Amino acid sequence: MGRVPKGQRTKPQQREADATLNTLRGQWLSWYDASGPLRIVTDENFRFNRGGRDQWDPKDITILEEDKKNPRPIQSFNVCAANVNFLAGYEWDKNQDYRYFPRGTEDEALGRMATAEVKYAMDVGQGRAQLHRWFRKGIIGPPAVLHLCLNYNYTDDLVEGDIDLDVLPENTWAWDVFARRYDKQDAQWQAQSYFMPLDQARKKWKNHEAVLTESCATNWLDQTDNLTGVPDQVRAVFYSKDSNMIRINRHYSRKPVEVVLLWNKQTAEAERFDTGKDAEAALQAIRDTAGEQAASAYQLIPTATETALVSPMGQAMAFPTPDEAEAELGRIRSQAGMAAARFFEIVTRPTTILRVAHYCGWELLDDETSPYGRTNGDGEIIEVDWRYPYVPFIPYQDTDDFTGIKGVLNDIKDPQRELNWDHSMLLEEIVRGPKGVWLLPKEMHADVQNFKKIITRPGAVVEFVGTAPMYVPPAAMAQTVLPKMQIEMEAIMRISGINAELAGQTTQKTVSGRSIQARQAGGLVGVNSLLVNWQASKRLVGELLIRRVQQYYSLAKMHRILGQNQRLAEEMGLLGPTTRLKSDDEVLAQLKQLKNLDYDCVTDFQEASPTARQATVTLMMQFLAAGMPIPPNLLIEASDVPYKEEITAALAKQGNQLGPPNPELAKAIGAGQGSAPSQPTGVNVG
């Protein structure tokens, strides 16, 4: 319906298109009106992070610069940015890779394959850098939003494309104001507003080429003047004449539907069908399969006088005729089929399906089912993913509405303003304030000039007769302002949740490494809520990543990714007994299983920082010293030692054996670590 342009639609199609467009625009404007205060605060937070004059109220700047010839100082002592830089650096230092764990041991190889495929997707899409940028934007002005999509523009793989992790500009993502979940996956709609070159838009939506023009964009702008309740900013977002860019809104919404499920009571798994008839057919196939399997275990042996039906246990039943034996065998089929069917139930459940529409101004460009979901062997979507492709990161959300969304800078802007004022006043006092003066007796009038020259010299000695000169120092403003500035800086640190230990500072000259670690762990308490929300957001990204890999990576591409690293292929069981890759059929069989895998792997994280890897090696060495048979190749793989491939190959030639355990060496390594091994931060979720 959306693909059909105006003028070519039937009257019912036009009414439906108009109703859809009015709904979508109404939803967007409802967010725009409700989010006004949040958007203002977000813009202000980014200004404060930039620092300089952006941290000052324009009215205050006008007052301070009234005297154009001699303006007063306007200083920014940007502690806000220091807090942002610290938290962003902390997140980068605690780098974690995605890892997919199996629910059962039978799927261990699949878990490793999923981990390898997602790692490739992260590498080619600069995923680590994008996650860091996403985190930094979030702590400044939430919500920060990551969009996972397929990209053909900025990739070397023009055939299949690559998975893109796109960090959206601030205030360009809208969502249902009644959503209550942190990840906003319960929203009835989500939308993104973005600019696109006009020629690209006309090429993408060729059926609307006549509508997507500069003149029509101008008409849309004119029409907004006749509408009530439309914010001024919305009136100016349809078209940018200078750059010839046109505003597109991508709008996801949930459509209520009923689905039919074939539920396996034993495994709690459910297969989804479009109709009850399809589910009945699938259940009948289960009956038939179970019946045939049961019947195949029996043997029909005809004799001269009768027909024997022999059971799998060797028991024989005699029948006068073959037809009677076949009838008994049919009864066995029926019983086996009924027994298998008892473990299944057809149920109907109300749910929603995601649809996505694009519109520009007053033109609906398309309205289709979401392109993300589980596919069959032909690449056809057989189950639409219920998850939105947008993942928000919100450091703090104390209420369900917009007022509860906060970043790190929200509560420290006021002490930052005070600090800027005090710093500017102090500088003004130093530059323009009264200086210290000398009070000289009148009788020294003739020697004043000589006194000025002498008094500024180090160690000057002046002889005089009568009353001695007297020095009057300036007012000690710094004695009052500097302590106040210190209090303001400490207040910023306390409010942000960053203490001195967490920032790597300590007032004690001698303190043990474990003591510092304990204090830093205590310092994390102040930012625990932030880190919990960050882990939740990042985990959802991991869930979406594996689904995008399953949907868009072909078996050939998956095979190439796994075959690039022989050691990786060996770990995943893809190598045969002669250290060669298994046959294509064997590998492709596993890859097909991976593409069709559903809810067999859960998403977790493993620390990837050098500190974490060093702690792992230390622990493994301690196990080795205690007599545990740790394979040497695992030690090498866990370490940061260069030339891993060469060392592993040399060990293989020696039978992968090390010398006898050296407890003293292990003890020394453990002592040099200076801290306990880092604890895993991820928690397995289904």
C-alpha positions as CSV (number, residue, x, y, z in Angstrom):
1,M,0.0,0.0,0.0
2,G,2.7,2.5,0.9
3,R,4.7,1.5,-2.2
4,V,1.8,2.7,-4.4
5,P,2.2,6.5,-4.8
6,K,-0.6,9.1,-4.7
7,G,-2.6,9.3,-7.9
8,Q,-2.3,5.5,-8.5
9,R,-4.0,4.3,-5.3
10,T,-7.6,3.3,-5.2
11,K,-9.9,5.2,-2.9
12,P,-9.8,2.5,-0.2
13,Q,-6.0,2.4,-0.5
14,Q,-5.7,6.1,-0.2
15,R,-7.9,6.2,2.9
16,E,-5.8,3.4,4.4
17,A,-2.6,5.3,3.6
18,D,-3.9,8.5,5.0
19,A,-5.0,6.8,8.2
20,T,-1.6,5.1,8.6
21,L,0.3,8.3,8.0
22,N,-1.9,10.3,10.4
23,T,-1.3,7.6,13.1
24,L,2.5,7.6,12.6
25,R,2.8,11.4,12.6
26,G,0.5,11.6,15.6
27,Q,2.7,9.2,17.5
28,W,5.9,11.1,16.6
29,L,4.4,14.4,17.7
30,S,3.2,12.9,21.0
31,W,6.8,12.0,21.8
32,Y,8.0,15.4,20.6
33,D,5.7,17.2,22.9
34,A,6.3,15.0,25.9
35,S,10.1,14.9,25.5
36,G,10.6,18.6,25.2
37,P,12.2,19.1,28.7
38,L,14.4,16.0,28.2
39,R,15.7,17.2,24.8
40,I,16.5,20.6,26.3
41,V,18.5,19.0,29.1
42,T,20.3,16.7,26.7
43,D,21.4,19.6,24.5
44,E,22.6,21.4,27.6
45,N,24.5,18.4,28.8
46,F,26.5,18.1,25.6
47,R,27.3,21.9,25.8
48,F,28.6,21.4,29.3
49,N,30.8,18.6,28.2
50,R,32.3,20.8,25.5
51,G,33.1,23.4,28.1
52,G,34.3,26.9,27.5
53,R,31.6,29.5,27.0
54,D,29.0,26.7,26.4
55,Q,28.9,26.2,30.1
56,W,27.7,29.8,30.7
57,D,24.2,31.2,30.5
58,P,24.0,33.7,27.5
59,K,22.4,36.2,29.9
60,D,25.4,36.0,32.2
61,I,27.8,36.4,29.3
62,T,26.0,39.6,28.3
63,I,26.3,41.0,31.8
64,L,30.0,40.2,32.0
65,E,30.7,41.7,28.6
66,E,28.8,44.9,29.1
67,D,32.0,46.9,29.1
68,K,33.1,46.1,25.5
69,K,36.5,47.8,26.0
70,N,37.3,46.0,29.2
71,P,35.2,42.8,29.5
72,R,35.3,40.7,32.6
73,P,36.8,37.2,32.5
74,I,34.6,34.2,31.5
75,Q,36.4,31.0,32.5
76,S,35.4,27.4,32.4
77,F,37.1,25.0,34.8
78,N,35.6,21.9,33.1
79,V,35.4,19.2,35.8
80,C,32.3,17.7,34.0
81,A,34.4,16.6,31.1
82,A,36.9,15.1,33.4
83,N,34.2,12.9,34.9
84,V,33.0,11.8,31.5
85,N,36.6,11.1,30.4
86,F,37.2,9.0,33.4
87,L,34.0,6.8,33.1
88,A,34.6,6.4,29.4
89,G,38.2,5.4,30.0
90,Y,37.0,2.9,32.7
91,E,34.6,1.4,30.2
92,W,37.3,1.0,27.6
93,D,39.7,-0.5,30.1
94,K,37.1,-3.1,31.1
95,N,36.7,-4.3,27.5
96,Q,34.5,-7.3,27.2
97,D,34.0,-9.7,24.2
98,Y,30.7,-11.3,23.4
99,R,30.6,-15.0,24.2
100,Y,27.8,-17.5,23.6
101,F,27.4,-20.3,26.0
102,P,25.5,-23.5,25.3
103,R,22.6,-24.6,27.4
104,G,23.8,-28.2,27.1
105,T,27.2,-29.8,26.4
106,E,25.9,-31.1,23.1
107,D,25.9,-27.5,21.7
108,E,29.4,-26.5,22.9
109,A,30.8,-26.4,19.3
110,L,27.8,-24.3,18.2
111,G,28.5,-21.8,21.0
112,R,32.1,-21.4,19.9
113,M,31.0,-21.0,16.3
114,A,28.5,-18.3,17.3
115,T,31.2,-16.5,19.3
116,A,33.6,-16.6,16.3
117,E,31.0,-15.3,13.8
118,V,29.9,-12.4,16.1
119,K,33.6,-11.5,16.8
120,Y,34.1,-11.2,13.0
121,A,31.0,-9.0,12.7
122,M,32.3,-6.8,15.6
123,D,35.7,-6.5,14.0
124,V,34.6,-5.5,10.5
125,G,32.0,-3.2,11.8
126,Q,34.4,-1.4,14.3
127,G,32.0,-2.7,16.9
128,R,34.2,-2.1,19.9
129,A,34.8,1.6,19.0
130,Q,31.1,2.0,18.3
131,L,30.1,0.6,21.7
132,H,32.6,2.9,23.4
133,R,31.1,5.9,21.5
134,W,27.6,4.8,22.4
135,F,28.6,4.6,26.1
136,R,30.2,8.0,26.1
137,K,27.1,9.6,24.5
138,G,24.9,7.9,27.0
139,I,26.6,9.1,30.1
140,I,26.5,12.7,28.7
141,G,23.0,13.0,27.4
142,P,20.8,9.9,27.5
143,P,19.2,8.1,25.9
144,A,22.0,7.1,23.6
145,V,20.7,4.7,20.9
146,L,22.5,2.0,18.9
147,H,20.9,0.9,15.6
148,L,21.7,-2.6,14.3
149,C,21.2,-2.9,10.6
150,L,22.6,-4.4,7.4
151,N,25.0,-2.1,5.6
152,Y,26.0,-2.1,2.0
153,N,27.5,1.4,1.8
154,Y,30.7,1.2,3.9
155,T,31.9,-2.3,3.4
156,D,34.1,-4.4,1.1
157,D,31.4,-7.1,1.0
158,L,29.0,-5.5,-1.5
159,V,27.3,-8.9,-2.2
160,E,26.1,-9.8,1.3
161,G,27.0,-6.6,3.2
162,D,28.0,-6.3,6.8
163,I,26.3,-5.8,10.1
164,D,26.4,-2.1,11.1
165,L,26.3,-0.8,14.6
166,D,25.2,2.8,14.1
167,V,25.2,5.3,17.0
168,L,22.3,7.7,16.3
169,P,22.6,11.4,16.8
170,E,21.0,12.7,19.9
171,N,17.3,13.6,19.9
172,T,16.6,11.7,16.7
173,W,15.1,8.5,18.3
174,A,11.5,8.6,19.5
175,W,9.5,5.9,21.4
176,D,6.1,5.2,22.9
177,V,5.7,7.4,25.9
178,F,3.9,4.6,27.7
179,A,6.8,2.1,27.5
180,R,7.9,1.0,30.9
181,R,10.8,-1.5,30.3
182,Y,14.3,-0.2,30.5
183,D,15.1,-1.4,27.0
184,K,11.8,0.0,25.6
185,Q,11.1,-3.3,23.9
186,D,7.5,-3.1,25.3
187,A,6.9,0.1,23.3
188,Q,4.0,0.0,20.9
189,W,6.2,2.0,18.4
190,Q,9.7,3.3,17.9
191,A,10.9,5.7,15.3
192,Q,14.1,7.3,13.9
193,S,14.4,10.5,12.0
194,Y,17.3,11.1,9.7
195,F,18.4,13.1,6.6
196,M,18.9,11.5,3.2
197,P,20.2,13.0,0.0
198,L,17.2,13.8,-2.2
199,D,18.5,11.9,-5.2
200,Q,19.1,8.8,-3.1
201,A,15.6,9.0,-1.7
202,R,14.1,9.3,-5.2
203,K,16.2,6.2,-6.3
204,K,15.2,4.2,-3.2
205,W,11.4,5.0,-3.6
206,K,11.1,5.2,-7.4
207,N,7.4,5.0,-7.3
208,H,7.3,8.3,-5.3
209,E,9.9,10.0,-7.5
210,A,7.3,12.6,-8.6
211,V,6.5,13.5,-5.0
212,L,10.1,13.6,-3.7
213,T,11.1,16.9,-5.1
214,E,12.3,20.2,-3.8
215,S,9.1,22.0,-4.7
216,C,7.0,19.4,-2.9
217,A,9.2,19.7,0.2
218,T,8.6,23.4,0.2
219,N,4.9,22.8,-0.1
220,W,5.1,20.6,3.0
221,L,6.7,23.4,4.9
222,D,4.0,25.8,3.8
223,Q,1.3,23.4,4.9
224,T,2.6,23.2,8.4
225,D,1.7,26.8,8.9
226,N,-1.9,25.9,8.7
227,L,-1.7,23.2,11.3
228,T,-2.2,23.7,15.0
229,G,-0.2,22.0,17.7
230,V,2.8,21.4,15.4
231,P,6.1,22.5,17.0
232,D,8.1,25.1,15.1
233,Q,11.1,22.8,14.9
234,V,9.0,20.2,13.1
235,R,8.1,22.7,10.5
236,A,11.7,23.1,9.5
237,V,12.9,19.5,9.4
238,F,11.4,18.2,6.2
239,Y,14.0,19.6,3.8
240,S,17.4,21.3,3.9
241,K,17.9,23.4,0.8
242,D,21.6,24.2,1.4
243,S,22.6,20.5,1.3
244,N,19.6,19.2,-0.8
245,M,18.8,16.7,2.0
246,I,15.3,15.5,2.8
247,R,14.0,14.3,6.2
248,I,12.9,10.6,6.4
249,N,11.1,9.1,9.3
250,R,11.6,5.3,9.8
251,H,8.7,4.1,12.0
252,Y,8.4,0.7,13.6
253,S,5.1,-0.3,15.2
254,R,3.5,-3.4,16.7
255,K,0.5,-4.9,14.9
256,P,-1.7,-7.3,17.0
257,V,-1.9,-10.8,15.6
258,E,-2.8,-14.3,16.7
259,V,-0.2,-17.1,16.3
260,V,-0.6,-20.8,16.3
261,L,2.0,-22.8,18.2
262,L,2.8,-26.5,18.2
263,W,4.1,-26.9,21.8
264,N,6.4,-29.7,22.8
265,K,5.5,-30.3,26.5
266,Q,8.7,-32.3,27.1
267,T,11.2,-29.7,25.8
268,A,9.0,-26.6,26.3
269,E,9.9,-25.7,22.7
270,A,7.2,-24.3,20.4
271,E,7.1,-24.2,16.6
272,R,5.2,-21.3,15.1
273,F,2.6,-21.6,12.3
274,D,0.5,-19.1,10.4
275,T,-2.7,-21.1,10.6
276,G,-4.2,-23.9,12.7
277,K,-4.4,-26.1,9.6
278,D,-0.6,-25.9,9.2
279,A,-0.1,-26.8,12.8
280,E,-2.5,-29.8,12.4
281,A,-0.5,-31.0,9.4
282,A,2.8,-30.7,11.4
283,L,1.3,-32.7,14.3
284,Q,0.0,-35.4,11.8
285,A,3.5,-35.6,10.4
286,I,4.8,-36.3,13.9
287,R,2.2,-39.0,14.4
288,D,3.1,-40.6,11.0
289,T,6.8,-40.5,11.7
290,A,6.5,-42.1,15.1
291,G,4.1,-44.7,13.7
292,E,6.5,-45.6,10.9
293,Q,9.4,-45.8,13.3
294,A,7.5,-48.1,15.6
295,A,6.3,-50.3,12.7
296,S,9.7,-50.6,11.1
297,A,10.9,-52.4,14.2
298,Y,8.5,-55.3,13.5
299,Q,9.0,-58.1,11.0
300,L,6.2,-59.8,8.9
301,I,7.2,-63.4,8.2
302,P,4.8,-65.4,6.1
303,T,4.7,-69.2,6.5
304,A,2.7,-71.9,4.7
305,T,-0.2,-71.8,7.2
306,E,0.0,-68.3,8.8
307,T,1.7,-64.9,9.0
308,A,4.0,-64.2,11.9
309,L,4.5,-60.6,13.3
310,V,7.8,-60.5,15.2
311,S,8.3,-57.7,17.8
312,P,11.7,-56.0,18.4
313,M,12.1,-58.2,21.5
314,G,11.7,-61.4,19.3
315,Q,8.2,-62.2,20.4
316,A,6.0,-63.6,17.6
317,M,2.3,-63.2,17.1
318,A,0.6,-65.6,14.6
319,F,-2.2,-64.4,12.3
320,P,-4.3,-66.6,10.0
321,T,-4.0,-64.2,7.1
322,P,-1.5,-61.4,6.0
323,D,-4.4,-58.9,6.2
324,E,-4.9,-59.5,9.9
325,A,-1.2,-59.2,10.5
326,E,-1.2,-55.8,8.6
327,A,-4.2,-54.7,10.6
328,E,-2.3,-55.4,13.8
329,L,0.7,-53.5,12.5
330,G,-1.6,-50.6,11.6
331,R,-2.8,-50.6,15.2
332,I,0.8,-50.5,16.4
333,R,1.4,-47.5,14.1
334,S,-1.7,-45.7,15.4
335,Q,-0.8,-46.3,19.1
336,A,2.8,-45.1,18.6
337,G,1.6,-42.0,16.8
338,M,-0.9,-41.3,19.5
339,A,1.7,-41.8,22.2
340,A,4.0,-39.3,20.4
341,A,1.2,-36.8,19.9
342,R,0.4,-36.7,23.6
343,F,3.6,-34.7,24.2
344,F,2.4,-32.0,21.8
345,E,-0.4,-29.4,22.0
346,I,-1.7,-26.9,19.6
347,V,-2.2,-23.5,21.3
348,T,-3.2,-20.1,20.0
349,R,-1.7,-17.0,21.6
350,P,-2.3,-13.3,21.0
351,T,0.9,-11.4,20.2
352,T,2.2,-8.6,18.0
353,I,4.3,-8.5,14.8
354,L,6.6,-5.6,13.9
355,R,5.9,-3.5,10.9
356,V,8.1,-0.7,9.5
357,A,7.0,2.3,7.5
358,H,8.9,5.2,6.0
359,Y,7.3,8.6,5.4
360,C,8.5,12.0,4.3
361,G,6.3,15.1,5.0
362,W,2.8,14.1,4.0
363,E,3.8,11.2,1.8
364,L,3.8,7.5,3.0
365,L,6.6,5.8,1.2
366,D,6.2,2.2,2.3
367,D,4.5,0.1,5.0
368,E,5.8,-3.4,5.3
369,T,6.6,-6.2,7.7
370,S,9.9,-5.8,9.6
371,P,12.9,-7.1,7.6
372,Y,14.4,-8.9,10.6
373,G,13.6,-12.4,11.7
374,R,14.5,-16.1,11.4
375,T,14.8,-17.4,7.9
376,N,14.5,-20.7,6.1
377,G,17.1,-22.3,3.8
378,D,15.9,-20.0,0.9
379,G,16.4,-16.8,2.9
380,E,12.7,-16.3,3.4
381,I,11.6,-14.9,6.8
382,I,9.5,-17.5,8.5
383,E,9.3,-15.8,11.9
384,V,9.6,-12.0,12.3
385,D,11.7,-10.9,15.2
386,W,9.7,-9.2,17.9
387,R,12.7,-7.1,19.0
388,Y,13.2,-3.5,17.8
389,P,16.5,-2.9,16.0
390,Y,17.2,0.0,18.4
391,V,19.0,-0.4,21.8
392,P,19.0,2.5,24.2
393,F,21.5,3.1,26.9
394,I,20.2,5.1,29.9
395,P,22.6,5.4,32.9
396,Y,19.9,6.3,35.3
397,Q,16.1,6.2,35.1
398,D,14.3,6.8,38.4
399,T,10.8,7.1,37.1
400,D,8.9,5.6,34.1
401,D,8.4,8.8,32.3
402,F,10.9,11.2,30.7
403,T,11.7,13.1,33.9
404,G,13.5,10.2,35.4
405,I,16.0,9.8,32.6
406,K,19.4,11.2,33.7
407,G,23.0,11.1,32.7
408,V,26.1,11.7,34.8
409,L,26.1,15.5,34.1
410,N,22.5,16.2,35.1
411,D,23.3,16.7,38.8
412,I,26.7,18.2,38.6
413,K,26.0,21.2,36.3
414,D,25.0,23.5,39.2
415,P,28.3,23.0,41.2
416,Q,30.1,23.3,37.8
417,R,28.4,26.7,37.3
418,E,29.5,27.9,40.8
419,L,33.0,26.7,40.1
420,N,33.2,28.7,36.8
421,W,31.9,31.8,38.6
422,D,34.5,31.5,41.4
423,H,37.3,30.8,39.0
424,S,36.4,33.8,36.9
425,M,36.1,36.1,40.0
426,L,39.5,34.9,41.2
427,L,41.1,35.6,37.9
428,E,39.5,39.0,37.8
429,E,40.7,39.8,41.2
430,I,44.2,38.7,40.3
431,V,44.3,40.8,37.1
432,R,42.2,43.8,38.0
433,G,42.0,43.9,41.8
434,P,44.0,46.2,44.1
435,K,47.6,45.4,44.6
436,G,49.7,45.8,47.7
437,V,51.1,49.4,48.4
438,W,54.0,50.9,50.3
439,L,53.4,53.8,52.7
440,L,56.5,56.0,52.7
441,P,57.4,59.0,55.0
442,K,57.4,62.4,53.3
443,E,61.1,62.9,54.1
444,M,61.9,60.0,51.7
445,H,60.3,61.8,48.8
446,A,63.6,62.4,47.1
447,D,64.6,58.7,47.4
448,V,61.3,57.1,46.1
449,Q,62.6,56.2,42.7
450,N,65.7,54.7,44.2
451,F,63.5,52.8,46.7
452,K,61.4,51.3,43.9
453,K,64.5,50.0,42.2
454,I,66.0,48.5,45.3
455,I,62.9,47.0,46.9
456,T,62.3,44.6,44.0
457,R,65.7,43.1,44.1
458,P,66.2,39.8,46.0
459,G,67.8,40.3,49.3
460,A,67.6,44.1,49.1
461,V,68.8,46.1,52.1
462,V,67.6,49.7,52.6
463,E,69.0,52.2,55.1
464,F,66.8,55.0,56.3
465,V,66.5,57.5,59.1
466,G,63.2,58.1,60.9
467,T,60.0,56.3,60.3
468,A,60.3,53.0,58.4
469,P,58.2,52.4,55.2
470,M,55.1,50.2,55.8
471,Y,53.7,47.6,53.3
472,V,49.9,47.2,53.1
473,P,49.1,43.8,51.4
474,P,46.0,43.3,49.1
475,A,42.8,41.7,50.3
476,A,43.4,37.9,50.6
477,M,40.5,36.9,48.4
478,A,42.2,33.7,47.4
479,Q,42.1,32.5,51.0
480,T,38.3,32.4,50.8
481,V,37.7,31.5,47.1
482,L,40.2,28.7,46.8
483,P,38.7,26.5,49.6
484,K,35.3,27.1,48.2
485,M,36.4,26.0,44.7
486,Q,37.9,22.8,46.3
487,I,34.6,22.1,48.0
488,E,32.8,22.5,44.7
489,M,35.1,20.1,42.9
490,E,34.7,17.6,45.7
491,A,31.0,18.0,45.5
492,I,31.1,17.2,41.7
493,M,33.1,14.0,42.4
494,R,30.7,12.9,45.2
495,I,27.6,13.6,43.2
496,S,28.9,11.8,40.1
497,G,29.8,8.7,42.2
498,I,33.5,8.8,41.5
499,N,35.7,8.8,44.6
500,A,39.5,9.4,44.8
501,E,40.4,5.7,44.9
502,L,38.3,4.9,41.9
503,A,40.0,7.7,40.0
504,G,43.4,6.2,41.0
505,Q,44.2,8.8,43.7
506,T,45.1,8.2,47.3
507,T,46.1,10.4,50.2
508,Q,48.3,7.7,51.7
509,K,51.9,7.3,50.7
510,T,52.1,3.5,51.2
511,V,49.2,1.3,50.5
512,S,49.0,-2.3,49.2
513,G,47.7,-3.3,45.8
514,R,44.9,-5.3,47.4
515,S,43.9,-2.4,49.6
516,I,43.7,-0.1,46.5
517,Q,41.6,-2.8,44.7
518,A,39.3,-3.0,47.7
519,R,38.9,0.8,47.8
520,Q,38.2,0.9,44.0
521,A,35.6,-1.8,44.4
522,G,34.0,0.3,47.1
523,G,34.1,3.3,44.8
524,L,32.2,1.4,42.2
525,V,29.2,1.3,44.5
526,G,28.4,4.8,43.5
527,V,28.1,4.0,39.8
528,N,26.7,0.4,40.1
529,S,23.3,1.4,38.7
530,L,25.0,2.9,35.7
531,L,27.1,-0.2,35.1
532,V,24.0,-2.5,35.5
533,N,22.1,-0.6,32.9
534,W,25.2,-0.7,30.6
535,Q,25.5,-4.4,30.9
536,A,21.8,-4.8,30.1
537,S,22.0,-2.7,27.0
538,K,25.1,-4.4,25.8
539,R,23.6,-7.8,26.4
540,L,20.6,-6.9,24.2
541,V,23.1,-5.9,21.5
542,G,24.7,-9.3,21.8
543,E,21.3,-11.0,21.3
544,L,20.6,-8.9,18.2
545,L,24.0,-9.5,16.8
546,I,23.8,-13.3,16.7
547,R,20.3,-13.1,15.2
548,R,21.6,-10.8,12.4
549,V,24.5,-13.2,11.8
550,Q,22.1,-16.1,11.5
551,Q,19.8,-14.2,9.2
552,Y,22.3,-12.5,6.8
553,Y,25.5,-14.5,6.8
554,S,25.4,-17.2,4.1
555,L,26.8,-20.7,4.8
556,A,29.7,-19.9,2.5
557,K,30.6,-16.7,4.4
558,M,30.3,-18.5,7.8
559,H,32.7,-21.1,6.4
560,R,35.2,-18.6,5.3
561,I,35.2,-16.9,8.7
562,L,35.7,-20.1,10.5
563,G,38.4,-21.4,8.1
564,Q,40.6,-18.3,8.4
565,N,42.1,-19.5,11.7
566,Q,43.2,-23.1,11.9
567,R,43.5,-23.0,15.7
568,L,40.0,-21.7,15.9
569,A,38.8,-24.4,13.5
570,E,40.5,-27.0,15.7
571,E,38.9,-25.7,18.9
572,M,35.5,-26.0,17.3
573,G,36.0,-29.5,16.1
574,L,36.1,-28.6,12.4
575,L,39.5,-30.4,11.9
576,G,39.7,-34.1,11.0
577,P,42.3,-36.6,12.3
578,T,44.9,-35.4,9.8
579,T,44.7,-31.8,10.9
580,R,42.8,-30.8,7.8
581,L,39.5,-29.2,7.6
582,K,36.6,-31.6,7.6
583,S,34.7,-32.1,4.4
584,D,32.5,-29.3,3.3
585,D,29.5,-31.4,4.0
586,E,30.5,-31.9,7.6
587,V,31.2,-28.2,8.2
588,L,28.1,-27.1,6.4
589,A,26.0,-29.4,8.5
590,Q,27.2,-27.7,11.6
591,L,26.7,-24.3,10.1
592,K,23.1,-25.1,9.1
593,Q,22.5,-26.1,12.7
594,L,23.9,-22.8,13.8
595,K,21.7,-20.8,11.4
596,N,18.6,-22.6,12.6
597,L,19.6,-22.4,16.3
598,D,17.0,-20.8,18.5
599,Y,17.4,-20.2,22.3
600,D,20.2,-22.8,22.6
601,C,22.9,-20.3,23.4
602,V,22.8,-17.5,25.9
603,T,24.8,-14.3,25.7
604,D,27.5,-13.4,28.2
605,F,30.7,-11.4,28.4
606,Q,34.3,-12.3,28.9
607,E,36.9,-9.6,29.9
608,A,39.3,-8.9,27.1
609,S,41.6,-6.4,28.8
610,P,45.3,-7.1,29.3
611,T,44.8,-7.1,33.1
612,A,42.0,-9.7,32.9
613,R,44.1,-11.9,30.7
614,Q,47.1,-11.6,33.0
615,A,45.0,-12.6,36.0
616,T,43.8,-15.7,34.0
617,V,47.4,-16.7,33.2
618,T,48.3,-16.2,36.9
619,L,45.5,-18.5,38.1
620,M,46.4,-21.1,35.5
621,M,50.0,-21.1,36.6
622,Q,49.0,-21.6,40.2
623,F,46.8,-24.6,39.1
624,L,49.8,-26.0,37.2
625,A,52.0,-25.6,40.2
626,A,49.5,-27.5,42.3
627,G,49.8,-30.4,39.9
628,M,46.8,-29.9,37.7
629,P,47.5,-31.0,34.1
630,I,47.0,-27.6,32.3
631,P,47.7,-28.1,28.6
632,P,50.6,-25.7,27.6
633,N,48.8,-24.5,24.4
634,L,46.0,-23.2,26.7
635,L,48.5,-21.2,28.7
636,I,50.0,-19.7,25.5
637,E,46.5,-18.9,24.1
638,A,45.4,-17.1,27.3
639,S,48.6,-15.0,27.5
640,D,49.6,-11.8,25.6
641,V,52.9,-13.3,24.5
642,P,53.9,-12.6,20.9
643,Y,54.4,-15.3,18.3
644,K,51.7,-17.5,19.7
645,E,51.4,-19.6,16.5
646,E,55.1,-20.4,16.4
647,I,55.2,-21.3,20.1
648,T,52.2,-23.5,19.8
649,A,53.7,-25.2,16.8
650,A,57.0,-25.8,18.6
651,L,55.1,-27.3,21.6
652,A,53.2,-29.6,19.2
653,K,56.5,-31.0,17.9
654,Q,57.5,-31.8,21.5
655,G,54.3,-33.6,22.2
656,N,52.8,-30.5,23.8
657,Q,54.7,-31.1,27.0
658,L,56.3,-28.7,29.5
659,G,58.9,-29.3,32.0
660,P,58.1,-30.3,35.6
661,P,56.0,-27.9,37.6
662,N,57.9,-25.0,39.2
663,P,56.1,-23.9,42.4
664,E,58.5,-21.1,43.0
665,L,57.9,-19.7,39.5
666,A,54.2,-19.9,39.9
667,K,54.5,-18.2,43.3
668,A,56.5,-15.4,41.9
669,I,54.0,-14.9,39.1
670,G,51.2,-14.8,41.6
671,A,53.0,-12.3,43.8
672,G,53.8,-10.0,40.8
673,Q,50.1,-9.9,39.9
674,G,49.4,-7.8,43.0
675,S,45.7,-8.4,42.9
676,A,43.2,-11.2,42.8
677,P,41.9,-12.4,39.5
678,S,39.1,-10.3,38.2
679,Q,35.6,-11.7,38.7
680,P,33.4,-12.3,35.7
681,T,30.9,-9.5,35.2
682,G,28.4,-11.2,33.0
683,V,25.4,-13.2,34.1
684,N,23.9,-15.9,31.9
685,V,20.4,-15.0,30.7
686,G,18.0,-17.0,28.7
